[in-house]
Amino acid sequence: MTLRAIQFFFPSVAKAMKTANALQKVSLHMTAARRLEYGWWAYALGERTTPRLKPFSKIISVDANLASGKGALAQKLANKLGMLYMPEADTFYLDKMSGDQQPLPVDFNGMCSLEKFYTDPKATDGNAYRLQLWMYSMRLLQYSDAVEHLLTTGQGVILERSPFSDMVFLDAMFKQGYIRKECVQHYNEIKDISICEFLPPHLVIYVDIPIEDVQKNLLQSSKNVPLAYLKSIEDSYKKSFLPQISEKSELLVYDATQAHDIERVAEDIEYLKFEKGPWLEQDDVTYHHMRMLVEDKHKVATLTHIPKFLPEITIGAHDYNDKYYAFRSLPGKKYAQGYNADIGDKYIWLK
């Protein structure tokens, strides 16, 4: 029996795999303020979401090609509007959210490498598609964190990209011959059964920068990315993603110069009426079900699982077994968080 590799890499923040006999759930949020989880009893006792929502209780996604300065724009805009800024999710997003001091090896983070993709995008071991699928899973988890924060606190969130725009990289990889048609079909199956559980961002901001400038910025950071790949990303944004997302979300487009004018961008957002999209149809009942989903990270993670063999992401049972027990042998990973004496957890017998 074989298991898809991606099914292995969620136990540190949610639950271990079912083959591990249902180990206890570990929450993504570990601060004291997030200890009490929302649930059915909270809703039955009067907990409601709509009273805490304010004019800027929105989810905003800042999108652009690679190395386009979208991070700086998102951070400055969040500070300006009093919103939470979430940096773009990377391959080690799980480690950061679960509080690990150092990123775990790539064997426990999708078995993929962004650096390897830049140096050898056509690697025969399937790294390109493993990376793409892993990044979609990380963006989905981050988006669930953003929705959870919005509904729990009422504070809006600004993200760098979202799972809704992740497909631009898949399109570009396929057009450049980095992945097979079967990978595209598999990705679309995964996306069809997962993205439908979430509402799109209230607003998408797209920064339009010439691809020549993008490539120059990448070269300055020692990343030699082919111009054709960058062009494919830009085409997918403009021909597919932006027309589609504009039907459900507000859309603002800026060039590089305009995007640096934070005052103007903030003013444009203030003038938006947000009169379209599925968020307008929500009430306390639907918000309740939304919160129940996004707080269950294991359920969110399993949305990206389908029982299908694909060489790029499938490992054998023996390899899976070795990696699973290697993960469990790491400090603090044998039991749920707070129950590991090897990293100094105390009073375990009282918990």
C-alpha positions in Angstrom: 0.0 0.0 0.0 1.2 3.5 -0.8 0.4 6.8 0.9 0.5 10.2 -0.5 3.4 12.1 0.9 1.4 15.2 1.8 -0.9 13.2 4.1 2.0 12.8 6.5 3.0 16.3 7.3 0.3 17.8 9.5 0.6 16.1 12.9 2.7 18.8 14.6 -0.2 21.3 14.5 -3.3 19.2 14.2 -3.6 15.4 14.6 -1.4 12.6 13.7 -2.4 10.4 10.9 -5.3 8.0 11.5 -2.8 5.2 11.3 -1.4 6.5 14.5 -4.6 5.7 16.4 -6.0 9.2 16.8 -3.3 11.2 18.8 -4.7 14.2 20.5 -5.2 17.5 18.6 -2.7 20.3 18.9 -4.0 23.8 18.3 -2.2 26.2 16.0 -2.7 29.1 18.4 -0.7 28.8 21.6 -1.0 32.2 23.3 -2.9 32.5 26.5 -5.6 34.5 24.8 -6.4 31.7 22.4 -6.6 28.8 24.9 -10.4 28.8 25.0 -11.6 27.4 21.7 -14.9 28.4 20.2 -17.5 25.7 20.0 -21.2 24.7 20.0 -21.6 25.6 23.6 -20.2 29.1 23.1 -22.8 29.7 20.3 -25.6 28.2 22.4 -24.7 30.5 25.3 -24.9 33.6 23.1 -21.5 34.0 21.4 -22.1 35.9 18.1 -19.8 37.2 15.5 -21.6 40.1 13.8 -21.4 42.5 16.7 -17.6 42.6 16.6 -17.4 43.2 12.8 -16.4 46.8 11.9 -15.9 48.6 8.5 -12.4 47.3 8.1 -13.2 43.7 9.3 -12.1 42.5 5.9 -9.7 40.0 4.4 -7.5 41.7 1.8 -5.1 39.8 -0.5 -2.1 41.6 -2.1 -1.1 39.8 -5.3 1.7 40.3 -7.7 4.4 38.5 -9.6 7.5 37.3 -7.8 9.7 40.0 -6.2 7.3 42.8 -6.8 7.3 44.5 -3.4 3.9 43.2 -2.4 5.1 42.4 1.1 6.1 45.9 1.9 2.8 47.2 0.5 0.8 44.7 2.6 2.7 45.5 5.8 2.4 49.3 5.4 -1.2 49.1 4.5 -2.0 46.9 7.5 -0.3 49.4 9.8 -2.2 52.3 8.1 -5.6 50.6 8.5 -5.1 48.9 11.8 -5.3 45.4 10.4 -3.3 42.3 11.0 -0.5 41.6 8.5 0.3 38.0 7.7 3.5 37.5 5.7 3.3 35.1 2.7 3.2 31.5 3.8 6.3 29.5 2.9 7.2 25.8 3.0 7.9 26.0 6.7 4.6 27.7 7.7 3.6 24.8 9.9 6.8 25.0 12.0 6.3 28.8 12.5 2.7 28.4 13.6 3.4 25.5 15.9 6.2 27.3 17.7 9.2 25.3 16.7 12.4 27.2 17.3 14.1 25.9 14.2 12.5 24.8 10.9 12.3 21.0 10.7 14.0 19.2 7.8 12.2 19.2 4.4 11.3 15.5 5.0 8.7 16.8 7.4 7.7 19.8 5.3 6.4 18.4 2.1 9.6 16.8 0.9 10.1 19.8 -1.5 12.5 22.7 -1.9 11.9 26.1 -3.3 15.6 26.6 -3.8 15.8 23.4 -5.8 12.9 24.5 -7.9 14.8 27.7 -8.9 17.9 25.8 -9.8 16.3 22.8 -11.4 12.6 23.4 -12.1 12.4 20.2 -14.3 13.9 17.9 -11.7 12.8 14.4 -12.5 12.0 13.5 -8.8 8.8 15.6 -9.1 9.9 18.4 -6.8 8.1 21.1 -8.8 4.6 19.6 -8.2 5.3 18.6 -4.6 6.2 22.2 -4.0 3.1 23.5 -5.7 0.7 21.2 -3.9 2.5 21.8 -0.6 2.3 25.6 -1.0 -1.4 25.4 -1.8 -1.9 23.4 1.4 0.1 26.0 3.4 -1.9 28.9 1.9 -5.1 27.1 2.7 -4.1 26.7 6.3 -2.9 30.3 6.5 -6.2 31.5 5.0 -8.1 29.5 7.6 -6.0 31.3 10.3 -6.9 34.7 8.7 -10.6 33.9 8.7 -10.4 32.6 12.3 -8.7 35.8 13.4 -11.2 38.0 11.6 -14.3 36.2 13.1 -12.8 35.8 16.5 -11.5 39.3 17.0 -13.2 41.4 14.3 -9.8 42.7 13.2 -9.2 42.6 9.4 -6.3 40.7 7.9 -4.0 41.5 5.0 -2.3 38.6 3.2 0.3 38.2 0.6 -1.6 36.0 -2.0 -4.2 33.5 -1.0 -5.2 29.9 -2.0 -7.5 31.5 -4.6 -4.6 33.0 -6.5 -2.3 30.0 -6.0 -3.3 28.5 -9.4 -1.3 31.1 -11.3 1.9 29.2 -10.4 0.3 25.9 -11.5 -0.6 27.4 -14.8 2.9 28.8 -15.3 4.6 25.5 -14.3 2.5 23.5 -16.8 3.1 26.0 -19.6 6.8 25.8 -19.1 6.8 22.0 -19.0 7.8 21.7 -15.3 4.8 19.5 -14.4 2.7 16.9 -16.2 -0.9 17.2 -17.3 -1.8 14.5 -14.7 -0.5 16.9 -12.0 -2.8 19.7 -13.2 -5.8 17.4 -13.1 -4.9 16.3 -9.6 -4.4 19.8 -8.4 -7.8 20.9 -9.8 -9.5 18.0 -8.1 -7.9 19.0 -4.8 -8.8 22.7 -5.3 -12.4 21.8 -6.3 -13.1 20.0 -3.0 -11.3 22.5 -0.7 -11.6 26.1 -1.9 -15.4 25.8 -2.0 -15.4 25.7 1.8 -14.0 29.2 2.0 -15.2 32.6 1.0 -12.8 34.7 -1.3 -11.1 37.8 0.0 -13.2 40.9 0.3 -10.6 42.7 -1.7 -7.7 41.8 -4.0 -5.0 44.3 -4.7 -2.9 43.5 -7.7 0.5 45.2 -8.3 1.4 45.2 -12.0 5.1 45.4 -12.5 7.0 44.7 -15.8 8.4 41.2 -15.8 11.8 42.6 -16.8 11.9 44.5 -13.5 10.7 41.4 -11.7 13.6 39.3 -13.1 16.1 42.1 -12.2 14.8 42.0 -8.6 15.2 38.2 -8.5 18.7 38.4 -9.9 19.7 40.8 -7.1 18.7 38.0 -4.6 20.6 35.4 -6.6 17.5 33.8 -8.1 17.8 33.2 -11.9 14.2 32.7 -12.9 13.5 32.3 -16.6 11.6 35.3 -18.1 9.2 32.9 -19.8 8.1 31.5 -16.4 7.5 35.0 -15.1 5.6 35.9 -18.2 3.4 32.9 -17.7 2.6 33.9 -14.1 1.7 37.4 -15.3 -0.5 36.0 -18.1 -2.3 33.7 -15.7 -3.0 36.6 -13.3 -4.3 38.9 -16.0 -6.2 36.4 -18.2 -7.5 34.0 -15.6 -7.4 35.0 -11.9 -8.2 38.7 -12.0 -11.3 38.3 -14.3 -12.6 35.5 -12.2 -12.0 37.0 -8.7 -13.4 40.4 -9.8 -16.8 38.7 -10.0 -16.9 37.9 -6.3 -14.4 40.4 -4.8 -13.5 44.0 -5.1 -10.4 44.6 -7.2 -7.8 47.4 -7.2 -4.9 47.4 -9.7 -1.8 49.6 -9.4 1.5 49.9 -11.1 4.7 50.0 -9.1 4.7 53.8 -8.6 1.1 53.9 -7.5 1.6 51.0 -5.1 4.2 53.0 -3.2 1.6 55.7 -2.4 0.1 54.1 0.7 -2.1 57.1 1.4 -3.7 56.8 -2.0 -4.2 53.0 -1.7 -5.8 53.4 1.8 -8.1 56.2 0.5 -9.2 54.0 -2.4 -10.1 51.2 0.0 -12.1 53.6 2.2 -14.1 54.6 -0.9 -15.0 51.0 -1.7 -18.6 50.1 -0.8 -18.0 46.3 -0.8 -21.3 45.7 -2.4 -20.6 42.3 -4.0 -19.5 38.9 -3.1 -20.7 36.1 -0.8 -19.6 37.8 2.4 -22.8 40.0 2.1 -24.9 36.9 2.4 -23.5 35.8 5.8 -25.1 35.9 9.2 -24.4 34.7 12.7 -25.4 31.1 11.7 -23.1 30.9 8.8 -20.3 32.6 10.7 -20.8 30.0 13.4 -20.2 27.1 10.9 -17.3 29.0 9.4 -15.6 29.4 12.7 -16.1 25.7 13.5 -14.3 24.8 10.3 -11.4 27.2 10.4 -10.6 26.3 14.1 -10.3 22.6 13.2 -6.9 22.6 11.4 -7.0 18.9 11.0 -10.3 19.2 9.0 -8.8 22.0 6.9 -5.7 19.9 6.2 -7.7 16.9 5.1 -9.5 19.0 2.5 -6.4 18.6 0.4 -6.4 14.8 0.6 -7.8 12.4 -2.1 -6.9 8.7 -2.4 -5.2 8.9 -5.8 -1.8 7.6 -6.9 0.5 10.1 -8.4 4.3 9.4 -8.6 5.3 12.9 -7.7 3.6 12.9 -4.3 3.3 9.2 -3.4 5.7 7.3 -1.1 5.8 3.6 -0.2 4.6 2.2 3.0 8.1 1.5 4.3 9.3 5.0 3.6 6.2 6.4 5.2 6.8 4.3 8.3 10.4 5.4 8.6 9.6 9.1 8.2 6.7 8.9 10.6 8.7 7.4 13.4 11.7 9.7 12.6 9.3 12.6 13.2 8.0 11.1 16.4 11.5 10.7 17.7 12.2 14.5 17.4 12.2 16.4 20.7 8.6 17.4 21.7 7.0 15.4 18.9 6.1 12.1 20.6 3.0 13.4 22.3 0.6 16.3 22.0 2.0 19.7 23.0 2.4 20.1 26.7 2.8 16.4 27.3 6.5 15.9 26.4 8.8 15.5 29.3 11.9 15.5 27.0 11.5 19.2 26.4 10.7 20.1 29.9 6.9 19.9 30.1 5.9 19.6 33.7 2.9 18.4 35.8 1.9 16.1 32.9 0.1 13.7 35.3 -2.2 16.6 36.3 -3.3 17.5 32.7 
